[in-house]
């Protein structure tokens, strides 16, 4: 979880833009790692922007024979 926003001053005026930017930064890193089995997800609540790293749906799906 990315708890402390380094862009909090800017986020007060442009929360959607800043939160989306925070989401796409780890997504870009994960894309660069190729199939890491992890995805970045944005979890918003009033006054709080959180990016969580979770198993990707394809990583948690059981393999079919």
mmCIF file as Biopython writes it, N, C-alpha, C and O atoms, coordinates in Angstrom:
data_model
#
loop_
_atom_site.group_PDB
_atom_site.id
_atom_site.type_symbol
_atom_site.label_atom_id
_atom_site.label_alt_id
_atom_site.label_comp_id
_atom_site.label_asym_id
_atom_site.label_entity_id
_atom_site.label_seq_id
_atom_site.pdbx_PDB_ins_code
_atom_site.Cartn_x
_atom_site.Cartn_y
_atom_site.Cartn_z
_atom_site.occupancy
_atom_site.B_iso_or_equiv
_atom_site.auth_seq_id
_atom_site.auth_asym_id
_atom_site.pdbx_PDB_model_num
ATOM 1   N N  . UNK A ? 1  ? 0.850   -1.177  0.000   1.0 0.0 1  A 1 
ATOM 2   C CA . UNK A ? 1  ? 0.000   0.000   0.000   1.0 0.0 1  A 1 
ATOM 3   C C  . UNK A ? 1  ? 0.895   1.239   0.000   1.0 0.0 1  A 1 
ATOM 4   O O  . UNK A ? 1  ? 1.869   1.306   0.750   1.0 0.0 1  A 1 
ATOM 5   N N  . UNK A ? 2  ? 0.568   2.207   -0.831  1.0 0.0 2  A 1 
ATOM 6   C CA . UNK A ? 2  ? 1.270   3.483   -0.851  1.0 0.0 2  A 1 
ATOM 7   C C  . UNK A ? 2  ? 0.453   4.457   -0.025  1.0 0.0 2  A 1 
ATOM 8   O O  . UNK A ? 2  ? -0.530  5.018   -0.510  1.0 0.0 2  A 1 
ATOM 9   N N  . UNK A ? 3  ? 0.848   4.657   1.202   1.0 0.0 3  A 1 
ATOM 10  C CA . UNK A ? 3  ? 0.033   5.415   2.144   1.0 0.0 3  A 1 
ATOM 11  C C  . UNK A ? 3  ? 0.273   6.918   2.095   1.0 0.0 3  A 1 
ATOM 12  O O  . UNK A ? 3  ? -0.688  7.688   2.131   1.0 0.0 3  A 1 
ATOM 13  N N  . UNK A ? 4  ? 1.509   7.353   2.015   1.0 0.0 4  A 1 
ATOM 14  C CA . UNK A ? 4  ? 1.825   8.775   2.072   1.0 0.0 4  A 1 
ATOM 15  C C  . UNK A ? 4  ? 1.979   9.336   0.677   1.0 0.0 4  A 1 
ATOM 16  O O  . UNK A ? 4  ? 2.881   8.940   -0.062  1.0 0.0 4  A 1 
ATOM 17  N N  . UNK A ? 5  ? 1.118   10.239  0.319   1.0 0.0 5  A 1 
ATOM 18  C CA . UNK A ? 5  ? 1.139   10.805  -1.024  1.0 0.0 5  A 1 
ATOM 19  C C  . UNK A ? 5  ? 2.157   11.938  -1.102  1.0 0.0 5  A 1 
ATOM 20  O O  . UNK A ? 5  ? 2.031   12.928  -0.382  1.0 0.0 5  A 1 
ATOM 21  N N  . UNK A ? 6  ? 3.166   11.809  -1.968  1.0 0.0 6  A 1 
ATOM 22  C CA . UNK A ? 6  ? 4.130   12.899  -2.102  1.0 0.0 6  A 1 
ATOM 23  C C  . UNK A ? 6  ? 3.549   14.096  -2.846  1.0 0.0 6  A 1 
ATOM 24  O O  . UNK A ? 6  ? 4.186   15.146  -2.930  1.0 0.0 6  A 1 
ATOM 25  N N  . UNK A ? 7  ? 2.349   13.942  -3.382  1.0 0.0 7  A 1 
ATOM 26  C CA . UNK A ? 7  ? 1.709   14.998  -4.165  1.0 0.0 7  A 1 
ATOM 27  C C  . UNK A ? 7  ? 0.481   15.559  -3.457  1.0 0.0 7  A 1 
ATOM 28  O O  . UNK A ? 7  ? -0.420  16.076  -4.117  1.0 0.0 7  A 1 
ATOM 29  N N  . UNK A ? 8  ? 0.422   15.470  -2.136  1.0 0.0 8  A 1 
ATOM 30  C CA . UNK A ? 8  ? -0.796  15.842  -1.406  1.0 0.0 8  A 1 
ATOM 31  C C  . UNK A ? 8  ? -1.232  17.283  -1.657  1.0 0.0 8  A 1 
ATOM 32  O O  . UNK A ? 8  ? -2.431  17.556  -1.717  1.0 0.0 8  A 1 
ATOM 33  N N  . UNK A ? 9  ? -0.288  18.204  -1.805  1.0 0.0 9  A 1 
ATOM 34  C CA . UNK A ? 9  ? -0.665  19.602  -2.045  1.0 0.0 9  A 1 
ATOM 35  C C  . UNK A ? 9  ? -1.373  19.742  -3.398  1.0 0.0 9  A 1 
ATOM 36  O O  . UNK A ? 9  ? -2.379  20.444  -3.501  1.0 0.0 9  A 1 
ATOM 37  N N  . UNK A ? 10 ? -0.863  19.091  -4.408  1.0 0.0 10 A 1 
ATOM 38  C CA . UNK A ? 10 ? -1.482  19.126  -5.732  1.0 0.0 10 A 1 
ATOM 39  C C  . UNK A ? 10 ? -2.785  18.333  -5.744  1.0 0.0 10 A 1 
ATOM 40  O O  . UNK A ? 10 ? -3.734  18.702  -6.436  1.0 0.0 10 A 1 
ATOM 41  N N  . UNK A ? 11 ? -2.828  17.253  -4.983  1.0 0.0 11 A 1 
ATOM 42  C CA . UNK A ? 11 ? -4.018  16.401  -4.942  1.0 0.0 11 A 1 
ATOM 43  C C  . UNK A ? 11 ? -5.233  17.121  -4.366  1.0 0.0 11 A 1 
ATOM 44  O O  . UNK A ? 11 ? -6.368  16.773  -4.692  1.0 0.0 11 A 1 
ATOM 45  N N  . UNK A ? 12 ? -5.014  18.101  -3.531  1.0 0.0 12 A 1 
ATOM 46  C CA . UNK A ? 12 ? -6.150  18.853  -2.976  1.0 0.0 12 A 1 
ATOM 47  C C  . UNK A ? 12 ? -6.943  19.551  -4.069  1.0 0.0 12 A 1 
ATOM 48  O O  . UNK A ? 12 ? -8.168  19.646  -3.989  1.0 0.0 12 A 1 
ATOM 49  N N  . UNK A ? 13 ? -6.242  20.044  -5.098  1.0 0.0 13 A 1 
ATOM 50  C CA . UNK A ? 13 ? -6.916  20.759  -6.179  1.0 0.0 13 A 1 
ATOM 51  C C  . UNK A ? 13 ? -7.283  19.855  -7.353  1.0 0.0 13 A 1 
ATOM 52  O O  . UNK A ? 13 ? -8.226  20.149  -8.088  1.0 0.0 13 A 1 
ATOM 53  N N  . UNK A ? 14 ? -6.547  18.759  -7.536  1.0 0.0 14 A 1 
ATOM 54  C CA . UNK A ? 14 ? -6.760  17.872  -8.685  1.0 0.0 14 A 1 
ATOM 55  C C  . UNK A ? 14 ? -6.690  16.409  -8.238  1.0 0.0 14 A 1 
ATOM 56  O O  . UNK A ? 14 ? -5.823  15.665  -8.695  1.0 0.0 14 A 1 
ATOM 57  N N  . UNK A ? 15 ? -7.598  15.992  -7.346  1.0 0.0 15 A 1 
ATOM 58  C CA . UNK A ? 15 ? -7.481  14.645  -6.775  1.0 0.0 15 A 1 
ATOM 59  C C  . UNK A ? 15 ? -7.562  13.526  -7.812  1.0 0.0 15 A 1 
ATOM 60  O O  . UNK A ? 15 ? -6.792  12.568  -7.736  1.0 0.0 15 A 1 
ATOM 61  N N  . UNK A ? 16 ? -8.453  13.622  -8.751  1.0 0.0 16 A 1 
ATOM 62  C CA . UNK A ? 16 ? -8.610  12.538  -9.734  1.0 0.0 16 A 1 
ATOM 63  C C  . UNK A ? 16 ? -7.334  12.358  -10.566 1.0 0.0 16 A 1 
ATOM 64  O O  . UNK A ? 16 ? -6.880  11.234  -10.785 1.0 0.0 16 A 1 
ATOM 65  N N  . UNK A ? 17 ? -6.766  13.470  -11.022 1.0 0.0 17 A 1 
ATOM 66  C CA . UNK A ? 17 ? -5.549  13.414  -11.830 1.0 0.0 17 A 1 
ATOM 67  C C  . UNK A ? 17 ? -4.393  12.826  -11.039 1.0 0.0 17 A 1 
ATOM 68  O O  . UNK A ? 17 ? -3.672  11.963  -11.539 1.0 0.0 17 A 1 
ATOM 69  N N  . UNK A ? 18 ? -4.214  13.283  -9.821  1.0 0.0 18 A 1 
ATOM 70  C CA . UNK A ? 18 ? -3.088  12.819  -9.002  1.0 0.0 18 A 1 
ATOM 71  C C  . UNK A ? 18 ? -3.258  11.347  -8.629  1.0 0.0 18 A 1 
ATOM 72  O O  . UNK A ? 18 ? -2.291  10.587  -8.679  1.0 0.0 18 A 1 
ATOM 73  N N  . UNK A ? 19 ? -4.449  10.939  -8.263  1.0 0.0 19 A 1 
ATOM 74  C CA . UNK A ? 19 ? -4.669  9.546   -7.893  1.0 0.0 19 A 1 
ATOM 75  C C  . UNK A ? 19 ? -4.461  8.619   -9.090  1.0 0.0 19 A 1 
ATOM 76  O O  . UNK A ? 19 ? -3.890  7.538   -8.947  1.0 0.0 19 A 1 
ATOM 77  N N  . UNK A ? 20 ? -4.919  9.036   -10.260 1.0 0.0 20 A 1 
ATOM 78  C CA . UNK A ? 20 ? -4.689  8.231   -11.463 1.0 0.0 20 A 1 
ATOM 79  C C  . UNK A ? 20 ? -3.201  8.139   -11.771 1.0 0.0 20 A 1 
ATOM 80  O O  . UNK A ? 20 ? -2.714  7.088   -12.187 1.0 0.0 20 A 1 
ATOM 81  N N  . UNK A ? 21 ? -2.478  9.239   -11.566 1.0 0.0 21 A 1 
ATOM 82  C CA . UNK A ? 21 ? -1.033  9.238   -11.793 1.0 0.0 21 A 1 
ATOM 83  C C  . UNK A ? 21 ? -0.357  8.261   -10.827 1.0 0.0 21 A 1 
ATOM 84  O O  . UNK A ? 21 ? 0.535   7.507   -11.218 1.0 0.0 21 A 1 
ATOM 85  N N  . UNK A ? 22 ? -0.784  8.281   -9.582  1.0 0.0 22 A 1 
ATOM 86  C CA . UNK A ? 22 ? -0.219  7.355   -8.590  1.0 0.0 22 A 1 
ATOM 87  C C  . UNK A ? 22 ? -0.510  5.912   -8.967  1.0 0.0 22 A 1 
ATOM 88  O O  . UNK A ? 22 ? 0.307   5.033   -8.692  1.0 0.0 22 A 1 
ATOM 89  N N  . UNK A ? 23 ? -1.632  5.649   -9.579  1.0 0.0 23 A 1 
ATOM 90  C CA . UNK A ? 23 ? -1.978  4.300   -9.987  1.0 0.0 23 A 1 
ATOM 91  C C  . UNK A ? 23 ? -1.126  3.846   -11.170 1.0 0.0 23 A 1 
ATOM 92  O O  . UNK A ? 23 ? -0.653  2.710   -11.201 1.0 0.0 23 A 1 
ATOM 93  N N  . UNK A ? 24 ? -0.932  4.738   -12.140 1.0 0.0 24 A 1 
ATOM 94  C CA . UNK A ? 24 ? -0.220  4.342   -13.352 1.0 0.0 24 A 1 
ATOM 95  C C  . UNK A ? 24 ? 1.281   4.183   -13.145 1.0 0.0 24 A 1 
ATOM 96  O O  . UNK A ? 24 ? 1.927   3.481   -13.923 1.0 0.0 24 A 1 
ATOM 97  N N  . UNK A ? 25 ? 1.848   4.802   -12.137 1.0 0.0 25 A 1 
ATOM 98  C CA . UNK A ? 25 ? 3.272   4.623   -11.859 1.0 0.0 25 A 1 
ATOM 99  C C  . UNK A ? 25 ? 3.579   3.165   -11.496 1.0 0.0 25 A 1 
ATOM 100 O O  . UNK A ? 25 ? 4.431   2.565   -12.153 1.0 0.0 25 A 1 
ATOM 101 N N  . UNK A ? 26 ? 2.939   2.564   -10.494 1.0 0.0 26 A 1 
ATOM 102 C CA . UNK A ? 26 ? 3.228   1.154   -10.216 1.0 0.0 26 A 1 
ATOM 103 C C  . UNK A ? 26 ? 2.772   0.219   -11.327 1.0 0.0 26 A 1 
ATOM 104 O O  . UNK A ? 26 ? 3.379   -0.831  -11.538 1.0 0.0 26 A 1 
ATOM 105 N N  . UNK A ? 27 ? 1.713   0.588   -12.041 1.0 0.0 27 A 1 
ATOM 106 C CA . UNK A ? 27 ? 1.291   -0.245  -13.176 1.0 0.0 27 A 1 
ATOM 107 C C  . UNK A ? 27 ? 2.388   -0.301  -14.236 1.0 0.0 27 A 1 
ATOM 108 O O  . UNK A ? 27 ? 2.638   -1.355  -14.820 1.0 0.0 27 A 1 
ATOM 109 N N  . UNK A ? 28 ? 3.035   0.822   -14.480 1.0 0.0 28 A 1 
ATOM 110 C CA . UNK A ? 28 ? 4.139   0.854   -15.435 1.0 0.0 28 A 1 
ATOM 111 C C  . UNK A ? 28 ? 5.299   -0.010  -14.987 1.0 0.0 28 A 1 
ATOM 112 O O  . UNK A ? 28 ? 5.908   -0.710  -15.796 1.0 0.0 28 A 1 
ATOM 113 N N  . UNK A ? 29 ? 5.605   0.035   -13.702 1.0 0.0 29 A 1 
ATOM 114 C CA . UNK A ? 29 ? 6.677   -0.804  -13.166 1.0 0.0 29 A 1 
ATOM 115 C C  . UNK A ? 29 ? 6.308   -2.277  -13.322 1.0 0.0 29 A 1 
ATOM 116 O O  . UNK A ? 29 ? 7.130   -3.083  -13.760 1.0 0.0 29 A 1 
ATOM 117 N N  . UNK A ? 30 ? 5.082   -2.625  -12.968 1.0 0.0 30 A 1 
ATOM 118 C CA . UNK A ? 30 ? 4.640   -4.015  -13.088 1.0 0.0 30 A 1 
ATOM 119 C C  . UNK A ? 30 ? 4.631   -4.471  -14.545 1.0 0.0 30 A 1 
ATOM 120 O O  . UNK A ? 30 ? 4.977   -5.617  -14.832 1.0 0.0 30 A 1 
ATOM 121 N N  . UNK A ? 31 ? 4.242   -3.597  -15.460 1.0 0.0 31 A 1 
ATOM 122 C CA . UNK A ? 31 ? 4.280   -3.937  -16.890 1.0 0.0 31 A 1 
ATOM 123 C C  . UNK A ? 31 ? 5.717   -4.216  -17.330 1.0 0.0 31 A 1 
ATOM 124 O O  . UNK A ? 31 ? 5.969   -5.122  -18.124 1.0 0.0 31 A 1 
ATOM 125 N N  . UNK A ? 32 ? 6.647   -3.433  -16.808 1.0 0.0 32 A 1 
ATOM 126 C CA . UNK A ? 32 ? 8.054   -3.637  -17.145 1.0 0.0 32 A 1 
ATOM 127 C C  . UNK A ? 32 ? 8.597   -4.957  -16.626 1.0 0.0 32 A 1 
ATOM 128 O O  . UNK A ? 32 ? 9.564   -5.492  -17.168 1.0 0.0 32 A 1 
ATOM 129 N N  . UNK A ? 33 ? 7.978   -5.481  -15.581 1.0 0.0 33 A 1 
ATOM 130 C CA . UNK A ? 33 ? 8.392   -6.772  -15.038 1.0 0.0 33 A 1 
ATOM 131 C C  . UNK A ? 33 ? 7.764   -7.932  -15.798 1.0 0.0 33 A 1 
ATOM 132 O O  . UNK A ? 33 ? 8.008   -9.095  -15.478 1.0 0.0 33 A 1 
ATOM 133 N N  . UNK A ? 34 ? 6.966   -7.619  -16.791 1.0 0.0 34 A 1 
ATOM 134 C CA . UNK A ? 34 ? 6.200   -8.593  -17.564 1.0 0.0 34 A 1 
ATOM 135 C C  . UNK A ? 34 ? 5.149   -9.248  -16.687 1.0 0.0 34 A 1 
ATOM 136 O O  . UNK A ? 34 ? 4.481   -8.548  -15.926 1.0 0.0 34 A 1 
ATOM 137 N N  . UNK A ? 35 ? 4.978   -10.532 -16.759 1.0 0.0 35 A 1 
ATOM 138 C CA . UNK A ? 35 ? 3.906   -11.220 -16.037 1.0 0.0 35 A 1 
ATOM 139 C C  . UNK A ? 35 ? 4.322   -11.461 -14.589 1.0 0.0 35 A 1 
ATOM 140 O O  . UNK A ? 35 ? 4.829   -12.533 -14.259 1.0 0.0 35 A 1 
ATOM 141 N N  . UNK A ? 36 ? 4.112   -10.475 -13.729 1.0 0.0 36 A 1 
ATOM 142 C CA . UNK A ? 36 ? 4.517   -10.591 -12.338 1.0 0.0 36 A 1 
ATOM 143 C C  . UNK A ? 36 ? 3.457   -11.257 -11.473 1.0 0.0 36 A 1 
ATOM 144 O O  . UNK A ? 36 ? 3.741   -11.634 -10.336 1.0 0.0 36 A 1 
ATOM 145 N N  . UNK A ? 37 ? 2.233   -11.410 -11.994 1.0 0.0 37 A 1 
ATOM 146 C CA . UNK A ? 37 ? 1.156   -12.001 -11.206 1.0 0.0 37 A 1 
ATOM 147 C C  . UNK A ? 37 ? 0.553   -11.042 -10.202 1.0 0.0 37 A 1 
ATOM 148 O O  . UNK A ? 37 ? -0.235  -11.442 -9.345  1.0 0.0 37 A 1 
ATOM 149 N N  . UNK A ? 38 ? 0.927   -9.767  -10.306 1.0 0.0 38 A 1 
ATOM 150 C CA . UNK A ? 38 ? 0.445   -8.741  -9.375  1.0 0.0 38 A 1 
ATOM 151 C C  . UNK A ? 38 ? -0.143  -7.597  -10.187 1.0 0.0 38 A 1 
ATOM 152 O O  . UNK A ? 38 ? 0.357   -7.268  -11.263 1.0 0.0 38 A 1 
ATOM 153 N N  . UNK A ? 39 ? -1.207  -6.991  -9.667  1.0 0.0 39 A 1 
ATOM 154 C CA . UNK A ? 39 ? -1.788  -5.816  -10.311 1.0 0.0 39 A 1 
ATOM 155 C C  . UNK A ? 39 ? -1.910  -4.688  -9.299  1.0 0.0 39 A 1 
ATOM 156 O O  . UNK A ? 39 ? -2.058  -4.926  -8.101  1.0 0.0 39 A 1 
ATOM 157 N N  . UNK A ? 40 ? -1.847  -3.468  -9.790  1.0 0.0 40 A 1 
ATOM 158 C CA . UNK A ? 40 ? -2.039  -2.284  -8.960  1.0 0.0 40 A 1 
ATOM 159 C C  . UNK A ? 40 ? -3.495  -1.856  -9.076  1.0 0.0 40 A 1 
ATOM 160 O O  . UNK A ? 40 ? -4.032  -1.758  -10.180 1.0 0.0 40 A 1 
ATOM 161 N N  . UNK A ? 41 ? -4.134  -1.600  -7.937  1.0 0.0 41 A 1 
ATOM 162 C CA . UNK A ? 41 ? -5.539  -1.204  -7.888  1.0 0.0 41 A 1 
ATOM 163 C C  . UNK A ? 41 ? -5.676  0.066   -7.057  1.0 0.0 41 A 1 
ATOM 164 O O  . UNK A ? 41 ? -5.016  0.231   -6.031  1.0 0.0 41 A 1 
ATOM 165 N N  . UNK A ? 42 ? -6.535  0.946   -7.517  1.0 0.0 42 A 1 
ATOM 166 C CA . UNK A ? 42 ? -6.787  2.192   -6.805  1.0 0.0 42 A 1 
ATOM 167 C C  . UNK A ? 42 ? -7.950  1.995   -5.851  1.0 0.0 42 A 1 
ATOM 168 O O  . UNK A ? 42 ? -9.009  1.502   -6.240  1.0 0.0 42 A 1 
ATOM 169 N N  . UNK A ? 43 ? -7.750  2.379   -4.612  1.0 0.0 43 A 1 
ATOM 170 C CA . UNK A ? 43 ? -8.798  2.290   -3.596  1.0 0.0 43 A 1 
ATOM 171 C C  . UNK A ? 43 ? -9.001  3.687   -3.026  1.0 0.0 43 A 1 
ATOM 172 O O  . UNK A ? 43 ? -8.169  4.192   -2.272  1.0 0.0 43 A 1 
ATOM 173 N N  . UNK A ? 44 ? -10.104 4.295   -3.393  1.0 0.0 44 A 1 
ATOM 174 C CA . UNK A ? 44 ? -10.386 5.675   -2.981  1.0 0.0 44 A 1 
ATOM 175 C C  . UNK A ? 44 ? -11.410 5.721   -1.862  1.0 0.0 44 A 1 
ATOM 176 O O  . UNK A ? 44 ? -12.347 4.923   -1.819  1.0 0.0 44 A 1 
ATOM 177 N N  . UNK A ? 45 ? -11.217 6.649   -0.977  1.0 0.0 45 A 1 
ATOM 178 C CA . UNK A ? 45 ? -12.205 6.990   0.034   1.0 0.0 45 A 1 
ATOM 179 C C  . UNK A ? 45 ? -12.056 8.494   0.266   1.0 0.0 45 A 1 
ATOM 180 O O  . UNK A ? 45 ? -11.033 9.062   -0.114  1.0 0.0 45 A 1 
ATOM 181 N N  . UNK A ? 46 ? -13.026 9.146   0.865   1.0 0.0 46 A 1 
ATOM 182 C CA . UNK A ? 46 ? -12.938 10.600  1.046   1.0 0.0 46 A 1 
ATOM 183 C C  . UNK A ? 46 ? -11.632 11.017  1.734   1.0 0.0 46 A 1 
ATOM 184 O O  . UNK A ? 46 ? -11.334 10.582  2.847   1.0 0.0 46 A 1 
ATOM 185 N N  . UNK A ? 47 ? -10.863 11.866  1.050   1.0 0.0 47 A 1 
ATOM 186 C CA . UNK A ? 47 ? -9.618  12.370  1.599   1.0 0.0 47 A 1 
ATOM 187 C C  . UNK A ? 47 ? -8.487  11.358  1.619   1.0 0.0 47 A 1 
ATOM 188 O O  . UNK A ? 47 ? -7.463  11.591  2.260   1.0 0.0 47 A 1 
ATOM 189 N N  . UNK A ? 48 ? -8.655  10.234  0.926   1.0 0.0 48 A 1 
ATOM 190 C CA . UNK A ? 48 ? -7.643  9.181   0.986   1.0 0.0 48 A 1 
ATOM 191 C C  . UNK A ? 48 ? -7.515  8.518   -0.379  1.0 0.0 48 A 1 
ATOM 192 O O  . UNK A ? 48 ? -8.508  8.098   -0.973  1.0 0.0 48 A 1 
ATOM 193 N N  . UNK A ? 49 ? -6.298  8.432   -0.861  1.0 0.0 49 A 1 
ATOM 194 C CA . UNK A ? 49 ? -5.999  7.776   -2.128  1.0 0.0 49 A 1 
ATOM 195 C C  . UNK A ? 49 ? -5.007  6.670   -1.825  1.0 0.0 49 A 1 
ATOM 196 O O  . UNK A ? 49 ? -3.930  6.925   -1.286  1.0 0.0 49 A 1 
ATOM 197 N N  . UNK A ? 50 ? -5.357  5.473   -2.160  1.0 0.0 50 A 1 
ATOM 198 C CA . UNK A ? 50 ? -4.506  4.344   -1.821  1.0 0.0 50 A 1 
ATOM 199 C C  . UNK A ? 50 ? -4.319  3.463   -3.044  1.0 0.0 50 A 1 
ATOM 200 O O  . UNK A ? 50 ? -5.290  3.133   -3.725  1.0 0.0 50 A 1 
ATOM 201 N N  . UNK A ? 51 ? -3.088  3.080   -3.329  1.0 0.0 51 A 1 
ATOM 202 C CA . UNK A ? 51 ? -2.793  2.121   -4.383  1.0 0.0 51 A 1 
ATOM 203 C C  . UNK A ? 51 ? -2.385  0.821   -3.695  1.0 0.0 51 A 1 
ATOM 204 O O  . UNK A ? 51 ? -1.441  0.786   -2.907  1.0 0.0 51 A 1 
ATOM 205 N N  . UNK A ? 52 ? -3.109  -0.232  -4.007  1.0 0.0 52 A 1 
ATOM 206 C CA . UNK A ? 52 ? -2.817  -1.545  -3.437  1.0 0.0 52 A 1 
ATOM 207 C C  . UNK A ? 52 ? -2.266  -2.463  -4.513  1.0 0.0 52 A 1 
ATOM 208 O O  . UNK A ? 52 ? -2.683  -2.408  -5.670  1.0 0.0 52 A 1 
ATOM 209 N N  . UNK A ? 53 ? -1.337  -3.294  -4.120  1.0 0.0 53 A 1 
ATOM 210 C CA . UNK A ? 53 ? -0.839  -4.336  -4.997  1.0 0.0 53 A 1 
ATOM 211 C C  . UNK A ? 53 ? -1.519  -5.631  -4.593  1.0 0.0 53 A 1 
ATOM 212 O O  . UNK A ? 53 ? -1.440  -6.060  -3.442  1.0 0.0 53 A 1 
ATOM 213 N N  . UNK A ? 54 ? -2.191  -6.249  -5.560  1.0 0.0 54 A 1 
ATOM 214 C CA . UNK A ? 54 ? -2.958  -7.463  -5.299  1.0 0.0 54 A 1 
ATOM 215 C C  . UNK A ? 54 ? -2.616  -8.501  -6.358  1.0 0.0 54 A 1 
ATOM 216 O O  . UNK A ? 54 ? -2.134  -8.153  -7.435  1.0 0.0 54 A 1 
ATOM 217 N N  . UNK A ? 55 ? -2.860  -9.772  -6.060  1.0 0.0 55 A 1 
ATOM 218 C CA . UNK A ? 55 ? -2.669  -10.789 -7.100  1.0 0.0 55 A 1 
ATOM 219 C C  . UNK A ? 55 ? -3.578  -10.491 -8.279  1.0 0.0 55 A 1 
ATOM 220 O O  . UNK A ? 55 ? -4.737  -10.120 -8.094  1.0 0.0 55 A 1 
ATOM 221 N N  . UNK A ? 56 ? -3.069  -10.650 -9.473  1.0 0.0 56 A 1 
ATOM 222 C CA . UNK A ? 56 ? -3.891  -10.411 -10.655 1.0 0.0 56 A 1 
ATOM 223 C C  . UNK A ? 56 ? -4.881  -11.565 -10.797 1.0 0.0 56 A 1 
ATOM 224 O O  . UNK A ? 56 ? -4.592  -12.679 -10.362 1.0 0.0 56 A 1 
ATOM 225 N N  . UNK A ? 57 ? -6.046  -11.314 -11.400 1.0 0.0 57 A 1 
ATOM 226 C CA . UNK A ? 57 ? -7.052  -12.364 -11.539 1.0 0.0 57 A 1 
ATOM 227 C C  . UNK A ? 57 ? -6.501  -13.613 -12.243 1.0 0.0 57 A 1 
ATOM 228 O O  . UNK A ? 57 ? -6.862  -14.735 -11.885 1.0 0.0 57 A 1 
ATOM 229 N N  . UNK A ? 58 ? -5.638  -13.423 -13.232 1.0 0.0 58 A 1 
ATOM 230 C CA . UNK A ? 58 ? -5.085  -14.574 -13.936 1.0 0.0 58 A 1 
ATOM 231 C C  . UNK A ? 58 ? -4.121  -15.355 -13.049 1.0 0.0 58 A 1 
ATOM 232 O O  . UNK A ? 58 ? -3.967  -16.563 -13.232 1.0 0.0 58 A 1 
ATOM 233 N N  . UNK A ? 59 ? -3.469  -14.695 -12.094 1.0 0.0 59 A 1 
ATOM 234 C CA . UNK A ? 59 ? -2.531  -15.371 -11.208 1.0 0.0 59 A 1 
ATOM 235 C C  . UNK A ? 59 ? -3.251  -16.203 -10.167 1.0 0.0 59 A 1 
ATOM 236 O O  . UNK A ? 59 ? -2.722  -17.218 -9.713  1.0 0.0 59 A 1 
ATOM 237 N N  . UNK A ? 60 ? -4.464  -15.787 -9.776  1.0 0.0 60 A 1 
ATOM 238 C CA . UNK A ? 60 ? -5.176  -16.515 -8.740  1.0 0.0 60 A 1 
ATOM 239 C C  . UNK A ? 60 ? -6.150  -17.548 -9.294  1.0 0.0 60 A 1 
ATOM 240 O O  . UNK A ? 60 ? -6.721  -18.341 -8.544  1.0 0.0 60 A 1 
ATOM 241 N N  . UNK A ? 61 ? -6.338  -17.534 -10.622 1.0 0.0 61 A 1 
ATOM 242 C CA . UNK A ? 61 ? -7.251  -18.504 -11.220 1.0 0.0 61 A 1 
ATOM 243 C C  . UNK A ? 61 ? -6.606  -19.883 -11.261 1.0 0.0 61 A 1 
ATOM 244 O O  . UNK A ? 61 ? -5.430  -19.996 -11.607 1.0 0.0 61 A 1 
ATOM 245 N N  . UNK A ? 62 ? -7.341  -20.925 -10.920 1.0 0.0 62 A 1 
ATOM 246 C CA . UNK A ? 62 ? -6.763  -22.271 -10.963 1.0 0.0 62 A 1 
ATOM 247 C C  . UNK A ? 62 ? -6.477  -22.689 -12.394 1.0 0.0 62 A 1 
ATOM 248 O O  . UNK A ? 62 ? -7.206  -22.333 -13.320 1.0 0.0 62 A 1 
ATOM 249 N N  . UNK A ? 63 ? -5.407  -23.449 -12.560 1.0 0.0 63 A 1 
ATOM 250 C CA . UNK A ? 63 ? -5.055  -23.929 -13.902 1.0 0.0 63 A 1 
ATOM 251 C C  . UNK A ? 63 ? -5.997  -25.022 -14.318 1.0 0.0 63 A 1 
ATOM 252 O O  . UNK A ? 63 ? -6.414  -25.846 -13.505 1.0 0.0 63 A 1 
ATOM 253 N N  . UNK A ? 64 ? -6.331  -25.026 -15.591 1.0 0.0 64 A 1 
ATOM 254 C CA . UNK A ? 64 ? -7.216  -26.051 -16.134 1.0 0.0 64 A 1 
ATOM 255 C C  . UNK A ? 64 ? -6.374  -27.136 -16.785 1.0 0.0 64 A 1 
ATOM 256 O O  . UNK A ? 64 ? -5.328  -26.858 -17.371 1.0 0.0 64 A 1 
ATOM 257 N N  . UNK A ? 65 ? -6.833  -28.352 -16.677 1.0 0.0 65 A 1 
ATOM 258 C CA . UNK A ? 65 ? -6.115  -29.471 -17.296 1.0 0.0 65 A 1 
ATOM 259 C C  . UNK A ? 65 ? -6.720  -29.826 -18.626 1.0 0.0 65 A 1 
ATOM 260 O O  . UNK A ? 65 ? -6.247  -30.745 -19.294 1.0 0.0 65 A 1 
#
